[in-house]
Amino acid sequence: STSFAMQGMDLTLRGALAWRHAFGDVDPAATLAFAGSNAFTVAGVPIAKNAALVEAGLDLAISKSTTLGISYTGQLASDAQDHAFKANLAIRF
């Protein structure tokens, strides 16, 4: 991250790049049973074996105790994508 002043307010830019590799079984499943009942299987969504992770955001210090921020987070794989945009307002007292 890096910070600089903009019209009397502190602006912080941040970013990250990463690579995620899943080891072992990437198809989550579990066989369960309630007491006195038949067993059943619960399967989850397969996890991407390899994925690129991207994050970028900025935080603007509006005052000594108030910060406004926006960010993007993404996970990109050959057969799955996950994107998130976030905004936050933090007030410290």
LOPA-220772 format. One record per residue (C-alpha): residue number from 1; residue in three letters; x, y, z. Coordinates in steps of 0.05 Angstrom, whole numbers. Each point is the difference from the previous one (the first is absolute). Example, Ala and Ser with C-alpha at 12.3 -4.5 7.8 and 13.67 -1.06 7.14 Angstrom:
BEGIN
+-----+------+--------+--------+--------+
: seq : type :      X :      Y :      Z :
+-----+------+--------+--------+--------+
:   1 :  ALA :    246 :    -90 :    156 :
:   2 :  SER :     27 :     69 :    -13 :
+-----+------+--------+--------+--------+
END
This chain:
BEGIN
+-----+------+--------+--------+--------+
: seq : type :      X :      Y :      Z :
+-----+------+--------+--------+--------+
:   1 :  SER :      0 :      0 :      0 :
:   2 :  THR :     20 :     72 :     -8 :
:   3 :  SER :    -29 :     64 :     29 :
:   4 :  PHE :      1 :     72 :    -21 :
:   5 :  ALA :    -37 :     65 :     15 :
:   6 :  MET :    -58 :     22 :    -45 :
:   7 :  GLN :    -33 :     67 :     15 :
:   8 :  GLY :     18 :     -4 :     73 :
:   9 :  MET :    -23 :    -73 :      8 :
:  10 :  ASP :     42 :    -63 :      3 :
:  11 :  LEU :    -12 :    -49 :    -57 :
:  12 :  THR :     26 :    -71 :      5 :
:  13 :  LEU :      4 :    -45 :    -62 :
:  14 :  ARG :      9 :    -74 :     11 :
:  15 :  GLY :      4 :    -61 :    -44 :
:  16 :  ALA :     20 :    -73 :      0 :
:  17 :  LEU :     12 :    -57 :    -50 :
:  18 :  ALA :      5 :    -73 :     21 :
:  19 :  TRP :     -6 :    -71 :    -26 :
:  20 :  ARG :    -40 :    -53 :     38 :
:  21 :  HIS :     12 :    -75 :    -12 :
:  22 :  ALA :    -46 :    -51 :     33 :
:  23 :  PHE :     33 :    -66 :     21 :
:  24 :  GLY :    -37 :    -66 :      8 :
:  25 :  ASP :    -74 :    -12 :    -14 :
:  26 :  VAL :    -33 :     61 :    -31 :
:  27 :  ASP :    -71 :    -31 :      0 :
:  28 :  PRO :    -25 :      8 :     71 :
:  29 :  ALA :    -51 :    -51 :     23 :
:  30 :  ALA :    -21 :    -30 :     67 :
:  31 :  THR :    -44 :    -59 :     19 :
:  32 :  LEU :    -42 :     16 :     62 :
:  33 :  ALA :    -57 :    -30 :     39 :
:  34 :  PHE :    -48 :     23 :     55 :
:  35 :  ALA :     -9 :    -47 :     58 :
:  36 :  GLY :    -48 :    -56 :    -20 :
:  37 :  SER :     -3 :     20 :    -74 :
:  38 :  ASN :     31 :    -20 :    -66 :
:  39 :  ALA :     67 :     30 :    -22 :
:  40 :  PHE :      1 :     55 :    -53 :
:  41 :  THR :     55 :     34 :    -39 :
:  42 :  VAL :     10 :     76 :     -4 :
:  43 :  ALA :     43 :     25 :    -57 :
:  44 :  GLY :     29 :     69 :     -7 :
:  45 :  VAL :     21 :     41 :    -60 :
:  46 :  PRO :     68 :    -24 :    -27 :
:  47 :  ILE :     59 :     43 :     20 :
:  48 :  ALA :     43 :     29 :    -57 :
:  49 :  LYS :     67 :    -37 :     -3 :
:  50 :  ASN :     37 :     64 :    -21 :
:  51 :  ALA :    -25 :     72 :      6 :
:  52 :  ALA :     28 :     70 :     -6 :
:  53 :  LEU :    -20 :     48 :     55 :
:  54 :  VAL :     -5 :     75 :    -12 :
:  55 :  GLU :    -15 :     56 :     49 :
:  56 :  ALA :      0 :     75 :     -9 :
:  57 :  GLY :    -29 :     55 :     43 :
:  58 :  LEU :      6 :     70 :     28 :
:  59 :  ASP :    -14 :     32 :     67 :
:  60 :  LEU :    -13 :     74 :      8 :
:  61 :  ALA :     10 :     30 :     70 :
:  62 :  ILE :    -56 :     52 :      1 :
:  63 :  SER :     18 :     21 :     71 :
:  64 :  LYS :     44 :    -25 :     58 :
:  65 :  SER :    -54 :    -49 :     19 :
:  66 :  THR :    -37 :    -15 :    -66 :
:  67 :  THR :     23 :    -41 :    -59 :
:  68 :  LEU :    -37 :    -16 :    -64 :
:  69 :  GLY :     24 :    -60 :    -40 :
:  70 :  ILE :    -16 :    -39 :    -64 :
:  71 :  SER :     32 :    -65 :    -24 :
:  72 :  TYR :     -4 :    -55 :    -51 :
:  73 :  THR :     19 :    -73 :     13 :
:  74 :  GLY :      1 :    -54 :    -53 :
:  75 :  GLN :     17 :    -73 :     -6 :
:  76 :  LEU :     10 :    -23 :    -72 :
:  77 :  ALA :      6 :    -73 :    -20 :
:  78 :  SER :    -11 :    -38 :    -66 :
:  79 :  ASP :    -69 :    -24 :     20 :
:  80 :  ALA :    -21 :     47 :     57 :
:  81 :  GLN :      1 :     74 :     15 :
:  82 :  ASP :    -17 :     39 :     62 :
:  83 :  HIS :     -4 :     77 :      1 :
:  84 :  ALA :    -17 :     46 :     58 :
:  85 :  PHE :     -5 :     75 :      4 :
:  86 :  LYS :     -3 :     30 :     70 :
:  87 :  ALA :    -10 :     69 :     30 :
:  88 :  ASN :      9 :     18 :     73 :
:  89 :  LEU :     -5 :     59 :     46 :
:  90 :  ALA :     41 :     -6 :     65 :
:  91 :  ILE :    -12 :     49 :     57 :
:  92 :  ARG :     46 :     -7 :     61 :
:  93 :  PHE :    -21 :     29 :     67 :
+-----+------+--------+--------+--------+
END
